[in-house]
């Protein structure tokens, strides 16, 4: 957050924390281990409370060490704090009442470059914070203005002008939804997702309203509503099964209690059952019949006799989100091919800057392997773009022929 030549004498804890790895680090494993060890030793020697504000000369850095770690993207230092010192993941700042996850989003605004590395750091921070409580609790927490993390991200998606940063925010929004729903029951997941979209902040704004302000935001909103409708369909389908079973059970009891005029009773109740079942089926069919590719509902305890137990046992098993590059290259990323190519080329340039000297062995082969993977995906993307252009040309020719045939048909008539 400081300029390249900062002359401010920061607090010792801020200096040690800043030396630990983040998304811009190119240090060797030995240097990373040493920096984390220095950070850990200072906390132990000074018995520093992790929830105490660090008195840094720069007001924008006067937060607890937990909030600072999230603000600066120091994911490995945060892991040290969680594993060795423990803290409340919902710890708040004094004035704005922001949680560590709120501070993590600020790191995107201050450090939006190197997006492909930053996305991994943000995911790592969310995983660390989720060790003590489910991510749905982290994501539903509000700051002083009533904004959840989703409110903040939705507002950023609609206000940021750089397309690469907007795509990064959309990708991270989808990743956070993954953490929010994973492991919940179908009904709980549906309720959580619905509340996330419709909950108002102090200004009366919902996530739905904020996402409507930009094209990529609207596409993301369609994806979220699609997922919500899929979950709603699962809930309604389970309820329909229970209702049909109750109606059938009532009919059976009525037939056993009444001995006379069985035929008339059967006919009357049969019509009633058919009417109720038809109404239930009609209401179910009004829901979206399709299922989301990233939401897979699995049923446990399949041998249960009672439908209620079987429905309640269903847990959301969300597929692990793809990488940022895979998302950009997919059809779900709503930007044109030229923009995709430009963003991926920027990511390749990031890897090139991290490898200024090809003979430096301290960086290891991992970065080279990642760079090769990006280059392979870039070639794949270019191939897909060429294929799509050919399909568009072919479709245009087919449309012209169809139009010509229609004109000839009208002329003959």
Secondary structure as UniProt FT lines:
FT   TURN            4..5
FT   HELIX           12..18
FT   TURN            23..24
FT   HELIX           29..46
FT   TURN            50..51
FT   HELIX           59..61
FT   HELIX           65..71
FT   TURN            72..73
FT   HELIX           75..80
FT   HELIX           81..85
FT   TURN            89..90
FT   TURN            94..96
FT   HELIX           100..110
FT   HELIX           115..129
FT   TURN            130..132
FT   HELIX           135..140
FT   TURN            144..145
FT   HELIX           149..159
FT   HELIX           163..181
FT   TURN            182..183
FT   HELIX           186..198
FT   TURN            202..203
FT   HELIX           207..211
FT   TURN            212..213
FT   HELIX           215..257
FT   HELIX           262..285
FT   TURN            293..294
FT   STRAND          295..298
FT   TURN            302..303
FT   HELIX           307..312
FT   STRAND          315..318
FT   HELIX           324..329
FT   TURN            331..332
FT   HELIX           337..354
FT   TURN            358..359
FT   TURN            362..365
FT   HELIX           366..412
//
